[in-house]
Amino acid sequence: MINSRDVEALIQDKLPDAQVTVRDPQGDGEHLEAIVISEAFAGQSKVKQHQMVYGALQAVFDTQVLHALALRTYTPDAWQSAVQSAQ
């Protein structure tokens, strides 16, 4: 089992400028949800953005400590637009 803070730290190690929020909605430490906001995503497709995050977590996926991660990635501008649209 891995906790949300550990996942946040692993992502931030790979993407130091990232704002990362990880939740464990089932409370099992195996199925997490993450929102990652990073300028490093600028100009990258969603697939590439997700690959960047999954690359930071490859070791925990390989050891099956983490089974699933629902992932949403944004550039800071895209995040601001999403927040404004939700209001």
HTML snippet that shows the backbone in 3Dmol.js (N, CA, C, O; Angstrom):
<script src="https://3Dmol.org/build/3Dmol-min.js"></script>
<div id="view" style="width:600px;height:400px;position:relative"></div>
<script>
const pdb = `
ATOM      1  N   MET A   1       0.843  -1.178   0.000  1.00  0.00           N
ATOM      2  CA  MET A   1       0.000   0.000   0.000  1.00  0.00           C
ATOM      3  C   MET A   1       0.886   1.238   0.000  1.00  0.00           C
ATOM      4  O   MET A   1       1.958   1.249   0.605  1.00  0.00           O
ATOM      5  N   ILE A   2       0.426   2.278  -0.684  1.00  0.00           N
ATOM      6  CA  ILE A   2       1.139   3.550  -0.743  1.00  0.00           C
ATOM      7  C   ILE A   2       0.152   4.645  -0.362  1.00  0.00           C
ATOM      8  O   ILE A   2      -1.034   4.550  -0.677  1.00  0.00           O
ATOM      9  N   ASN A   3       0.629   5.671   0.307  1.00  0.00           N
ATOM     10  CA  ASN A   3      -0.309   6.729   0.678  1.00  0.00           C
ATOM     11  C   ASN A   3      -0.249   7.891  -0.307  1.00  0.00           C
ATOM     12  O   ASN A   3       0.674   7.999  -1.115  1.00  0.00           O
ATOM     13  N   SER A   4      -1.240   8.741  -0.221  1.00  0.00           N
ATOM     14  CA  SER A   4      -1.379   9.870  -1.146  1.00  0.00           C
ATOM     15  C   SER A   4      -0.168  10.781  -1.123  1.00  0.00           C
ATOM     16  O   SER A   4       0.268  11.251  -2.174  1.00  0.00           O
ATOM     17  N   ARG A   5       0.378  11.038   0.042  1.00  0.00           N
ATOM     18  CA  ARG A   5       1.534  11.937   0.158  1.00  0.00           C
ATOM     19  C   ARG A   5       2.768  11.364  -0.545  1.00  0.00           C
ATOM     20  O   ARG A   5       3.548  12.105  -1.143  1.00  0.00           O
ATOM     21  N   ASP A   6       2.936  10.045  -0.470  1.00  0.00           N
ATOM     22  CA  ASP A   6       4.061   9.411  -1.160  1.00  0.00           C
ATOM     23  C   ASP A   6       3.930   9.581  -2.670  1.00  0.00           C
ATOM     24  O   ASP A   6       4.912   9.865  -3.356  1.00  0.00           O
ATOM     25  N   VAL A   7       2.725   9.409  -3.179  1.00  0.00           N
ATOM     26  CA  VAL A   7       2.489   9.572  -4.615  1.00  0.00           C
ATOM     27  C   VAL A   7       2.736  11.017  -5.017  1.00  0.00           C
ATOM     28  O   VAL A   7       3.371  11.277  -6.039  1.00  0.00           O
ATOM     29  N   GLU A   8       2.243  11.952  -4.227  1.00  0.00           N
ATOM     30  CA  GLU A   8       2.491  13.370  -4.507  1.00  0.00           C
ATOM     31  C   GLU A   8       3.992  13.644  -4.577  1.00  0.00           C
ATOM     32  O   GLU A   8       4.453  14.334  -5.486  1.00  0.00           O
ATOM     33  N   ALA A   9       4.747  13.117  -3.636  1.00  0.00           N
ATOM     34  CA  ALA A   9       6.197  13.349  -3.603  1.00  0.00           C
ATOM     35  C   ALA A   9       6.884  12.753  -4.821  1.00  0.00           C
ATOM     36  O   ALA A   9       7.774  13.384  -5.391  1.00  0.00           O
ATOM     37  N   LEU A  10       6.496  11.563  -5.230  1.00  0.00           N
ATOM     38  CA  LEU A  10       7.096  10.937  -6.412  1.00  0.00           C
ATOM     39  C   LEU A  10       6.828  11.763  -7.668  1.00  0.00           C
ATOM     40  O   LEU A  10       7.716  11.928  -8.504  1.00  0.00           O
ATOM     41  N   ILE A  11       5.625  12.273  -7.799  1.00  0.00           N
ATOM     42  CA  ILE A  11       5.291  13.103  -8.965  1.00  0.00           C
ATOM     43  C   ILE A  11       6.090  14.400  -8.925  1.00  0.00           C
ATOM     44  O   ILE A  11       6.622  14.836  -9.946  1.00  0.00           O
ATOM     45  N   GLN A  12       6.176  15.019  -7.750  1.00  0.00           N
ATOM     46  CA  GLN A  12       6.902  16.283  -7.641  1.00  0.00           C
ATOM     47  C   GLN A  12       8.408  16.105  -7.827  1.00  0.00           C
ATOM     48  O   GLN A  12       9.093  17.045  -8.231  1.00  0.00           O
ATOM     49  N   ASP A  13       8.926  14.924  -7.542  1.00  0.00           N
ATOM     50  CA  ASP A  13      10.343  14.665  -7.834  1.00  0.00           C
ATOM     51  C   ASP A  13      10.605  14.739  -9.330  1.00  0.00           C
ATOM     52  O   ASP A  13      11.643  15.240  -9.761  1.00  0.00           O
ATOM     53  N   LYS A  14       9.656  14.238 -10.123  1.00  0.00           N
ATOM     54  CA  LYS A  14       9.790  14.217 -11.585  1.00  0.00           C
ATOM     55  C   LYS A  14       9.399  15.560 -12.202  1.00  0.00           C
ATOM     56  O   LYS A  14       9.987  15.994 -13.193  1.00  0.00           O
ATOM     57  N   LEU A  15       8.404  16.208 -11.608  1.00  0.00           N
ATOM     58  CA  LEU A  15       7.890  17.486 -12.106  1.00  0.00           C
ATOM     59  C   LEU A  15       7.936  18.494 -10.958  1.00  0.00           C
ATOM     60  O   LEU A  15       6.911  18.747 -10.325  1.00  0.00           O
ATOM     61  N   PRO A  16       9.104  19.073 -10.677  1.00  0.00           N
ATOM     62  CA  PRO A  16       9.280  19.907  -9.486  1.00  0.00           C
ATOM     63  C   PRO A  16       8.342  21.107  -9.383  1.00  0.00           C
ATOM     64  O   PRO A  16       8.032  21.554  -8.279  1.00  0.00           O
ATOM     65  N   ASP A  17       7.889  21.631 -10.518  1.00  0.00           N
ATOM     66  CA  ASP A  17       7.013  22.801 -10.472  1.00  0.00           C
ATOM     67  C   ASP A  17       5.541  22.429 -10.281  1.00  0.00           C
ATOM     68  O   ASP A  17       4.690  23.310 -10.158  1.00  0.00           O
ATOM     69  N   ALA A  18       5.244  21.150 -10.256  1.00  0.00           N
ATOM     70  CA  ALA A  18       3.856  20.688 -10.257  1.00  0.00           C
ATOM     71  C   ALA A  18       3.136  20.965  -8.946  1.00  0.00           C
ATOM     72  O   ALA A  18       3.699  20.874  -7.856  1.00  0.00           O
ATOM     73  N   GLN A  19       1.876  21.305  -9.105  1.00  0.00           N
ATOM     74  CA  GLN A  19       0.930  21.320  -7.992  1.00  0.00           C
ATOM     75  C   GLN A  19       0.211  19.986  -8.082  1.00  0.00           C
ATOM     76  O   GLN A  19      -0.416  19.690  -9.100  1.00  0.00           O
ATOM     77  N   VAL A  20       0.289  19.188  -7.048  1.00  0.00           N
ATOM     78  CA  VAL A  20      -0.244  17.829  -7.090  1.00  0.00           C
ATOM     79  C   VAL A  20      -1.222  17.624  -5.946  1.00  0.00           C
ATOM     80  O   VAL A  20      -0.925  17.932  -4.792  1.00  0.00           O
ATOM     81  N   THR A  21      -2.384  17.103  -6.281  1.00  0.00           N
ATOM     82  CA  THR A  21      -3.371  16.718  -5.278  1.00  0.00           C
ATOM     83  C   THR A  21      -3.738  15.269  -5.544  1.00  0.00           C
ATOM     84  O   THR A  21      -4.194  14.924  -6.634  1.00  0.00           O
ATOM     85  N   VAL A  22      -3.539  14.424  -4.544  1.00  0.00           N
ATOM     86  CA  VAL A  22      -3.859  13.004  -4.679  1.00  0.00           C
ATOM     87  C   VAL A  22      -4.869  12.647  -3.596  1.00  0.00           C
ATOM     88  O   VAL A  22      -4.704  12.993  -2.426  1.00  0.00           O
ATOM     89  N   ARG A  23      -5.917  11.947  -4.016  1.00  0.00           N
ATOM     90  CA  ARG A  23      -6.944  11.483  -3.075  1.00  0.00           C
ATOM     91  C   ARG A  23      -7.027   9.961  -3.132  1.00  0.00           C
ATOM     92  O   ARG A  23      -6.678   9.337  -4.134  1.00  0.00           O
ATOM     93  N   ASP A  24      -7.485   9.399  -2.058  1.00  0.00           N
ATOM     94  CA  ASP A  24      -7.696   7.954  -1.954  1.00  0.00           C
ATOM     95  C   ASP A  24      -9.176   7.733  -1.615  1.00  0.00           C
ATOM     96  O   ASP A  24      -9.514   7.445  -0.467  1.00  0.00           O
ATOM     97  N   PRO A  25     -10.055   7.866  -2.615  1.00  0.00           N
ATOM     98  CA  PRO A  25     -11.494   7.850  -2.335  1.00  0.00           C
ATOM     99  C   PRO A  25     -12.008   6.535  -1.753  1.00  0.00           C
ATOM    100  O   PRO A  25     -13.008   6.539  -1.035  1.00  0.00           O
ATOM    101  N   GLN A  26     -11.359   5.423  -2.041  1.00  0.00           N
ATOM    102  CA  GLN A  26     -11.798   4.136  -1.513  1.00  0.00           C
ATOM    103  C   GLN A  26     -11.112   3.805  -0.190  1.00  0.00           C
ATOM    104  O   GLN A  26     -11.520   2.878   0.510  1.00  0.00           O
ATOM    105  N   GLY A  27     -10.070   4.564   0.151  1.00  0.00           N
ATOM    106  CA  GLY A  27      -9.351   4.345   1.395  1.00  0.00           C
ATOM    107  C   GLY A  27      -8.532   3.071   1.419  1.00  0.00           C
ATOM    108  O   GLY A  27      -8.172   2.573   2.486  1.00  0.00           O
ATOM    109  N   ASP A  28      -8.236   2.543   0.232  1.00  0.00           N
ATOM    110  CA  ASP A  28      -7.500   1.271   0.181  1.00  0.00           C
ATOM    111  C   ASP A  28      -6.027   1.430  -0.184  1.00  0.00           C
ATOM    112  O   ASP A  28      -5.273   0.457  -0.145  1.00  0.00           O
ATOM    113  N   GLY A  29      -5.606   2.650  -0.540  1.00  0.00           N
ATOM    114  CA  GLY A  29      -4.219   2.878  -0.908  1.00  0.00           C
ATOM    115  C   GLY A  29      -3.810   2.257  -2.228  1.00  0.00           C
ATOM    116  O   GLY A  29      -2.633   2.284  -2.586  1.00  0.00           O
ATOM    117  N   GLU A  30      -4.751   1.704  -2.950  1.00  0.00           N
ATOM    118  CA  GLU A  30      -4.445   1.041  -4.222  1.00  0.00           C
ATOM    119  C   GLU A  30      -5.104   1.702  -5.421  1.00  0.00           C
ATOM    120  O   GLU A  30      -4.651   1.521  -6.551  1.00  0.00           O
ATOM    121  N   HIS A  31      -6.158   2.459  -5.197  1.00  0.00           N
ATOM    122  CA  HIS A  31      -6.913   3.105  -6.270  1.00  0.00           C
ATOM    123  C   HIS A  31      -7.007   4.587  -5.942  1.00  0.00           C
ATOM    124  O   HIS A  31      -7.851   5.010  -5.152  1.00  0.00           O
ATOM    125  N   LEU A  32      -6.129   5.371  -6.561  1.00  0.00           N
ATOM    126  CA  LEU A  32      -6.023   6.780  -6.238  1.00  0.00           C
ATOM    127  C   LEU A  32      -6.498   7.665  -7.380  1.00  0.00           C
ATOM    128  O   LEU A  32      -6.615   7.231  -8.526  1.00  0.00           O
ATOM    129  N   GLU A  33      -6.768   8.922  -7.033  1.00  0.00           N
ATOM    130  CA  GLU A  33      -7.122   9.948  -8.009  1.00  0.00           C
ATOM    131  C   GLU A  33      -6.145  11.102  -7.848  1.00  0.00           C
ATOM    132  O   GLU A  33      -5.829  11.506  -6.728  1.00  0.00           O
ATOM    133  N   ALA A  34      -5.667  11.633  -8.970  1.00  0.00           N
ATOM    134  CA  ALA A  34      -4.699  12.728  -8.901  1.00  0.00           C
ATOM    135  C   ALA A  34      -5.047  13.834  -9.885  1.00  0.00           C
ATOM    136  O   ALA A  34      -5.506  13.587 -11.000  1.00  0.00           O
ATOM    137  N   ILE A  35      -4.815  15.049  -9.440  1.00  0.00           N
ATOM    138  CA  ILE A  35      -4.830  16.223 -10.313  1.00  0.00           C
ATOM    139  C   ILE A  35      -3.420  16.778 -10.286  1.00  0.00           C
ATOM    140  O   ILE A  35      -2.869  17.051  -9.219  1.00  0.00           O
ATOM    141  N   VAL A  36      -2.839  16.943 -11.468  1.00  0.00           N
ATOM    142  CA  VAL A  36      -1.469  17.444 -11.572  1.00  0.00           C
ATOM    143  C   VAL A  36      -1.479  18.656 -12.494  1.00  0.00           C
ATOM    144  O   VAL A  36      -1.933  18.585 -13.636  1.00  0.00           O
ATOM    145  N   ILE A  37      -0.970  19.766 -11.977  1.00  0.00           N
ATOM    146  CA  ILE A  37      -0.906  21.024 -12.730  1.00  0.00           C
ATOM    147  C   ILE A  37       0.565  21.378 -12.885  1.00  0.00           C
ATOM    148  O   ILE A  37       1.279  21.540 -11.895  1.00  0.00           O
ATOM    149  N   SER A  38       1.018  21.498 -14.136  1.00  0.00           N
ATOM    150  CA  SER A  38       2.435  21.784 -14.357  1.00  0.00           C
ATOM    151  C   SER A  38       2.643  22.539 -15.665  1.00  0.00           C
ATOM    152  O   SER A  38       1.994  22.252 -16.671  1.00  0.00           O
ATOM    153  N   GLU A  39       3.533  23.485 -15.637  1.00  0.00           N
ATOM    154  CA  GLU A  39       3.922  24.207 -16.842  1.00  0.00           C
ATOM    155  C   GLU A  39       4.628  23.270 -17.821  1.00  0.00           C
ATOM    156  O   GLU A  39       4.644  23.530 -19.025  1.00  0.00           O
ATOM    157  N   ALA A  40       5.209  22.187 -17.317  1.00  0.00           N
ATOM    158  CA  ALA A  40       5.899  21.214 -18.171  1.00  0.00           C
ATOM    159  C   ALA A  40       4.944  20.555 -19.165  1.00  0.00           C
ATOM    160  O   ALA A  40       5.391  19.973 -20.154  1.00  0.00           O
ATOM    161  N   PHE A  41       3.652  20.638 -18.919  1.00  0.00           N
ATOM    162  CA  PHE A  41       2.669  20.045 -19.822  1.00  0.00           C
ATOM    163  C   PHE A  41       2.366  20.929 -21.037  1.00  0.00           C
ATOM    164  O   PHE A  41       1.710  20.486 -21.980  1.00  0.00           O
ATOM    165  N   ALA A  42       2.836  22.162 -21.014  1.00  0.00           N
ATOM    166  CA  ALA A  42       2.556  23.085 -22.117  1.00  0.00           C
ATOM    167  C   ALA A  42       3.043  22.512 -23.444  1.00  0.00           C
ATOM    168  O   ALA A  42       4.191  22.083 -23.566  1.00  0.00           O
ATOM    169  N   GLY A  43       2.168  22.513 -24.420  1.00  0.00           N
ATOM    170  CA  GLY A  43       2.513  22.022 -25.750  1.00  0.00           C
ATOM    171  C   GLY A  43       2.507  20.512 -25.884  1.00  0.00           C
ATOM    172  O   GLY A  43       2.793  19.990 -26.961  1.00  0.00           O
ATOM    173  N   GLN A  44       2.189  19.801 -24.818  1.00  0.00           N
ATOM    174  CA  GLN A  44       2.168  18.338 -24.844  1.00  0.00           C
ATOM    175  C   GLN A  44       0.727  17.840 -24.971  1.00  0.00           C
ATOM    176  O   GLN A  44      -0.198  18.460 -24.445  1.00  0.00           O
ATOM    177  N   SER A  45       0.545  16.739 -25.658  1.00  0.00           N
ATOM    178  CA  SER A  45      -0.784  16.129 -25.743  1.00  0.00           C
ATOM    179  C   SER A  45      -1.154  15.558 -24.379  1.00  0.00           C
ATOM    180  O   SER A  45      -0.287  15.362 -23.528  1.00  0.00           O
ATOM    181  N   LYS A  46      -2.440  15.293 -24.173  1.00  0.00           N
ATOM    182  CA  LYS A  46      -2.877  14.672 -22.916  1.00  0.00           C
ATOM    183  C   LYS A  46      -2.172  13.328 -22.712  1.00  0.00           C
ATOM    184  O   LYS A  46      -1.795  12.985 -21.592  1.00  0.00           O
ATOM    185  N   VAL A  47      -1.999  12.581 -23.787  1.00  0.00           N
ATOM    186  CA  VAL A  47      -1.313  11.286 -23.678  1.00  0.00           C
ATOM    187  C   VAL A  47       0.112  11.493 -23.160  1.00  0.00           C
ATOM    188  O   VAL A  47       0.548  10.779 -22.256  1.00  0.00           O
ATOM    189  N   LYS A  48       0.827  12.442 -23.711  1.00  0.00           N
ATOM    190  CA  LYS A  48       2.195  12.722 -23.283  1.00  0.00           C
ATOM    191  C   LYS A  48       2.219  13.219 -21.837  1.00  0.00           C
ATOM    192  O   LYS A  48       3.100  12.835 -21.068  1.00  0.00           O
ATOM    193  N   GLN A  49       1.274  14.058 -21.467  1.00  0.00           N
ATOM    194  CA  GLN A  49       1.189  14.549 -20.095  1.00  0.00           C
ATOM    195  C   GLN A  49       1.027  13.382 -19.119  1.00  0.00           C
ATOM    196  O   GLN A  49       1.703  13.316 -18.092  1.00  0.00           O
ATOM    197  N   HIS A  50       0.126  12.470 -19.458  1.00  0.00           N
ATOM    198  CA  HIS A  50      -0.116  11.313 -18.600  1.00  0.00           C
ATOM    199  C   HIS A  50       1.116  10.413 -18.548  1.00  0.00           C
ATOM    200  O   HIS A  50       1.446   9.872 -17.492  1.00  0.00           O
ATOM    201  N   GLN A  51       1.791  10.252 -19.672  1.00  0.00           N
ATOM    202  CA  GLN A  51       3.018   9.450 -19.690  1.00  0.00           C
ATOM    203  C   GLN A  51       4.076  10.049 -18.774  1.00  0.00           C
ATOM    204  O   GLN A  51       4.816   9.317 -18.117  1.00  0.00           O
ATOM    205  N   MET A  52       4.151  11.378 -18.727  1.00  0.00           N
ATOM    206  CA  MET A  52       5.112  12.051 -17.862  1.00  0.00           C
ATOM    207  C   MET A  52       4.829  11.714 -16.394  1.00  0.00           C
ATOM    208  O   MET A  52       5.752  11.445 -15.625  1.00  0.00           O
ATOM    209  N   VAL A  53       3.563  11.731 -16.017  1.00  0.00           N
ATOM    210  CA  VAL A  53       3.193  11.427 -14.634  1.00  0.00           C
ATOM    211  C   VAL A  53       3.395   9.940 -14.346  1.00  0.00           C
ATOM    212  O   VAL A  53       3.980   9.575 -13.327  1.00  0.00           O
ATOM    213  N   TYR A  54       2.912   9.090 -15.241  1.00  0.00           N
ATOM    214  CA  TYR A  54       3.068   7.649 -15.029  1.00  0.00           C
ATOM    215  C   TYR A  54       4.546   7.249 -14.964  1.00  0.00           C
ATOM    216  O   TYR A  54       4.906   6.312 -14.252  1.00  0.00           O
ATOM    217  N   GLY A  55       5.389   7.954 -15.701  1.00  0.00           N
ATOM    218  CA  GLY A  55       6.826   7.688 -15.647  1.00  0.00           C
ATOM    219  C   GLY A  55       7.389   7.915 -14.251  1.00  0.00           C
ATOM    220  O   GLY A  55       8.288   7.199 -13.810  1.00  0.00           O
ATOM    221  N   ALA A  56       6.856   8.911 -13.563  1.00  0.00           N
ATOM    222  CA  ALA A  56       7.299   9.185 -12.201  1.00  0.00           C
ATOM    223  C   ALA A  56       6.870   8.098 -11.228  1.00  0.00           C
ATOM    224  O   ALA A  56       7.464   7.945 -10.161  1.00  0.00           O
ATOM    225  N   LEU A  57       5.842   7.345 -11.595  1.00  0.00           N
ATOM    226  CA  LEU A  57       5.271   6.331 -10.707  1.00  0.00           C
ATOM    227  C   LEU A  57       5.540   4.909 -11.165  1.00  0.00           C
ATOM    228  O   LEU A  57       4.986   3.963 -10.607  1.00  0.00           O
ATOM    229  N   GLN A  58       6.379   4.748 -12.170  1.00  0.00           N
ATOM    230  CA  GLN A  58       6.590   3.429 -12.757  1.00  0.00           C
ATOM    231  C   GLN A  58       6.997   2.374 -11.727  1.00  0.00           C
ATOM    232  O   GLN A  58       6.519   1.241 -11.782  1.00  0.00           O
ATOM    233  N   ALA A  59       7.859   2.732 -10.807  1.00  0.00           N
ATOM    234  CA  ALA A  59       8.329   1.757  -9.815  1.00  0.00           C
ATOM    235  C   ALA A  59       7.192   1.237  -8.945  1.00  0.00           C
ATOM    236  O   ALA A  59       7.149   0.047  -8.632  1.00  0.00           O
ATOM    237  N   VAL A  60       6.272   2.112  -8.552  1.00  0.00           N
ATOM    238  CA  VAL A  60       5.169   1.641  -7.705  1.00  0.00           C
ATOM    239  C   VAL A  60       4.153   0.833  -8.498  1.00  0.00           C
ATOM    240  O   VAL A  60       3.488  -0.045  -7.948  1.00  0.00           O
ATOM    241  N   PHE A  61       4.030   1.127  -9.787  1.00  0.00           N
ATOM    242  CA  PHE A  61       3.170   0.289 -10.631  1.00  0.00           C
ATOM    243  C   PHE A  61       3.829  -1.073 -10.867  1.00  0.00           C
ATOM    244  O   PHE A  61       3.157  -2.103 -10.842  1.00  0.00           O
ATOM    245  N   ASP A  62       5.144  -1.074 -11.097  1.00  0.00           N
ATOM    246  CA  ASP A  62       5.865  -2.320 -11.353  1.00  0.00           C
ATOM    247  C   ASP A  62       5.791  -3.283 -10.170  1.00  0.00           C
ATOM    248  O   ASP A  62       5.708  -4.497 -10.354  1.00  0.00           O
ATOM    249  N   THR A  63       5.821  -2.738  -8.962  1.00  0.00           N
ATOM    250  CA  THR A  63       5.759  -3.584  -7.773  1.00  0.00           C
ATOM    251  C   THR A  63       4.316  -3.846  -7.336  1.00  0.00           C
ATOM    252  O   THR A  63       4.077  -4.523  -6.336  1.00  0.00           O
ATOM    253  N   GLN A  64       3.380  -3.316  -8.077  1.00  0.00           N
ATOM    254  CA  GLN A  64       1.946  -3.484  -7.836  1.00  0.00           C
ATOM    255  C   GLN A  64       1.508  -2.937  -6.480  1.00  0.00           C
ATOM    256  O   GLN A  64       0.503  -3.373  -5.918  1.00  0.00           O
ATOM    257  N   VAL A  65       2.271  -1.981  -5.966  1.00  0.00           N
ATOM    258  CA  VAL A  65       1.865  -1.291  -4.749  1.00  0.00           C
ATOM    259  C   VAL A  65       0.678  -0.379  -5.059  1.00  0.00           C
ATOM    260  O   VAL A  65      -0.200  -0.174  -4.221  1.00  0.00           O
ATOM    261  N   LEU A  66       0.670   0.155  -6.260  1.00  0.00           N
ATOM    262  CA  LEU A  66      -0.421   1.002  -6.729  1.00  0.00           C
ATOM    263  C   LEU A  66      -1.052   0.304  -7.923  1.00  0.00           C
ATOM    264  O   LEU A  66      -0.361  -0.047  -8.879  1.00  0.00           O
ATOM    265  N   HIS A  67      -2.349   0.103  -7.870  1.00  0.00           N
ATOM    266  CA  HIS A  67      -3.032  -0.635  -8.924  1.00  0.00           C
ATOM    267  C   HIS A  67      -3.713   0.263  -9.948  1.00  0.00           C
ATOM    268  O   HIS A  67      -3.791  -0.084 -11.127  1.00  0.00           O
ATOM    269  N   ALA A  68      -4.206   1.417  -9.503  1.00  0.00           N
ATOM    270  CA  ALA A  68      -4.938   2.283 -10.418  1.00  0.00           C
ATOM    271  C   ALA A  68      -4.766   3.740 -10.009  1.00  0.00           C
ATOM    272  O   ALA A  68      -4.715   4.073  -8.825  1.00  0.00           O
ATOM    273  N   LEU A  69      -4.680   4.591 -11.012  1.00  0.00           N
ATOM    274  CA  LEU A  69      -4.586   6.024 -10.777  1.00  0.00           C
ATOM    275  C   LEU A  69      -5.462   6.730 -11.802  1.00  0.00           C
ATOM    276  O   LEU A  69      -5.169   6.718 -12.997  1.00  0.00           O
ATOM    277  N   ALA A  70      -6.532   7.341 -11.327  1.00  0.00           N
ATOM    278  CA  ALA A  70      -7.351   8.203 -12.178  1.00  0.00           C
ATOM    279  C   ALA A  70      -6.620   9.537 -12.234  1.00  0.00           C
ATOM    280  O   ALA A  70      -6.356  10.144 -11.196  1.00  0.00           O
ATOM    281  N   LEU A  71      -6.295   9.991 -13.420  1.00  0.00           N
ATOM    282  CA  LEU A  71      -5.390  11.121 -13.583  1.00  0.00           C
ATOM    283  C   LEU A  71      -6.020  12.216 -14.428  1.00  0.00           C
ATOM    284  O   LEU A  71      -6.591  11.966 -15.490  1.00  0.00           O
ATOM    285  N   ARG A  72      -5.898  13.441 -13.922  1.00  0.00           N
ATOM    286  CA  ARG A  72      -6.267  14.632 -14.693  1.00  0.00           C
ATOM    287  C   ARG A  72      -5.068  15.567 -14.672  1.00  0.00           C
ATOM    288  O   ARG A  72      -4.545  15.900 -13.608  1.00  0.00           O
ATOM    289  N   THR A  73      -4.638  15.986 -15.852  1.00  0.00           N
ATOM    290  CA  THR A  73      -3.467  16.854 -15.967  1.00  0.00           C
ATOM    291  C   THR A  73      -3.865  18.166 -16.635  1.00  0.00           C
ATOM    292  O   THR A  73      -4.724  18.205 -17.517  1.00  0.00           O
ATOM    293  N   TYR A  74      -3.215  19.231 -16.190  1.00  0.00           N
ATOM    294  CA  TYR A  74      -3.504  20.570 -16.701  1.00  0.00           C
ATOM    295  C   TYR A  74      -2.236  21.412 -16.729  1.00  0.00           C
ATOM    296  O   TYR A  74      -1.335  21.226 -15.912  1.00  0.00           O
ATOM    297  N   THR A  75      -2.179  22.330 -17.670  1.00  0.00           N
ATOM    298  CA  THR A  75      -1.219  23.423 -17.565  1.00  0.00           C
ATOM    299  C   THR A  75      -1.857  24.419 -16.594  1.00  0.00           C
ATOM    300  O   THR A  75      -3.060  24.337 -16.346  1.00  0.00           O
ATOM    301  N   PRO A  76      -1.085  25.355 -16.039  1.00  0.00           N
ATOM    302  CA  PRO A  76      -1.697  26.349 -15.138  1.00  0.00           C
ATOM    303  C   PRO A  76      -2.839  27.126 -15.819  1.00  0.00           C
ATOM    304  O   PRO A  76      -3.863  27.392 -15.189  1.00  0.00           O
ATOM    305  N   ASP A  77      -2.670  27.483 -17.080  1.00  0.00           N
ATOM    306  CA  ASP A  77      -3.729  28.213 -17.788  1.00  0.00           C
ATOM    307  C   ASP A  77      -4.973  27.359 -17.977  1.00  0.00           C
ATOM    308  O   ASP A  77      -6.093  27.835 -17.792  1.00  0.00           O
ATOM    309  N   ALA A  78      -4.777  26.099 -18.345  1.00  0.00           N
ATOM    310  CA  ALA A  78      -5.918  25.192 -18.530  1.00  0.00           C
ATOM    311  C   ALA A  78      -6.636  24.963 -17.204  1.00  0.00           C
ATOM    312  O   ALA A  78      -7.861  24.850 -17.174  1.00  0.00           O
ATOM    313  N   TRP A  79      -5.884  24.893 -16.109  1.00  0.00           N
ATOM    314  CA  TRP A  79      -6.490  24.720 -14.793  1.00  0.00           C
ATOM    315  C   TRP A  79      -7.348  25.932 -14.433  1.00  0.00           C
ATOM    316  O   TRP A  79      -8.464  25.780 -13.937  1.00  0.00           O
ATOM    317  N   GLN A  80      -6.831  27.123 -14.681  1.00  0.00           N
ATOM    318  CA  GLN A  80      -7.603  28.340 -14.399  1.00  0.00           C
ATOM    319  C   GLN A  80      -8.898  28.344 -15.212  1.00  0.00           C
ATOM    320  O   GLN A  80      -9.957  28.698 -14.696  1.00  0.00           O
ATOM    321  N   SER A  81      -8.811  27.955 -16.462  1.00  0.00           N
ATOM    322  CA  SER A  81     -10.011  27.896 -17.308  1.00  0.00           C
ATOM    323  C   SER A  81     -11.007  26.870 -16.775  1.00  0.00           C
ATOM    324  O   SER A  81     -12.213  27.117 -16.777  1.00  0.00           O
ATOM    325  N   ALA A  82     -10.515  25.734 -16.324  1.00  0.00           N
ATOM    326  CA  ALA A  82     -11.388  24.682 -15.791  1.00  0.00           C
ATOM    327  C   ALA A  82     -12.076  25.142 -14.512  1.00  0.00           C
ATOM    328  O   ALA A  82     -13.259  24.875 -14.303  1.00  0.00           O
ATOM    329  N   VAL A  83     -11.328  25.833 -13.660  1.00  0.00           N
ATOM    330  CA  VAL A  83     -11.895  26.348 -12.403  1.00  0.00           C
ATOM    331  C   VAL A  83     -12.953  27.384 -12.691  1.00  0.00           C
ATOM    332  O   VAL A  83     -14.021  27.371 -12.078  1.00  0.00           O
ATOM    333  N   GLN A  84     -12.670  28.282 -13.619  1.00  0.00           N
ATOM    334  CA  GLN A  84     -13.621  29.332 -13.952  1.00  0.00           C
ATOM    335  C   GLN A  84     -14.886  28.758 -14.591  1.00  0.00           C
ATOM    336  O   GLN A  84     -15.989  29.243 -14.336  1.00  0.00           O
ATOM    337  N   SER A  85     -14.727  27.736 -15.411  1.00  0.00           N
ATOM    338  CA  SER A  85     -15.878  27.086 -16.050  1.00  0.00           C
ATOM    339  C   SER A  85     -16.760  26.389 -15.024  1.00  0.00           C
ATOM    340  O   SER A  85     -17.977  26.308 -15.195  1.00  0.00           O
ATOM    341  N   ALA A  86     -16.151  25.891 -13.969  1.00  0.00           N
ATOM    342  CA  ALA A  86     -16.905  25.147 -12.940  1.00  0.00           C
ATOM    343  C   ALA A  86     -17.693  26.092 -12.018  1.00  0.00           C
ATOM    344  O   ALA A  86     -18.604  25.655 -11.314  1.00  0.00           O
ATOM    345  N   GLN A  87     -17.346  27.369 -12.025  1.00  0.00           N
ATOM    346  CA  GLN A  87     -18.020  28.310 -11.125  1.00  0.00           C
ATOM    347  C   GLN A  87     -19.283  28.848 -11.684  1.00  0.00           C
ATOM    348  O   GLN A  87     -19.953  29.650 -11.034  1.00  0.00           O
TER     349      GLN A  87
END
`;
const viewer = $3Dmol.createViewer("view");
viewer.addModel(pdb, "pdb");
viewer.setStyle({}, {cartoon: {color: "spectrum"}});
viewer.zoomTo();
viewer.render();
</script>
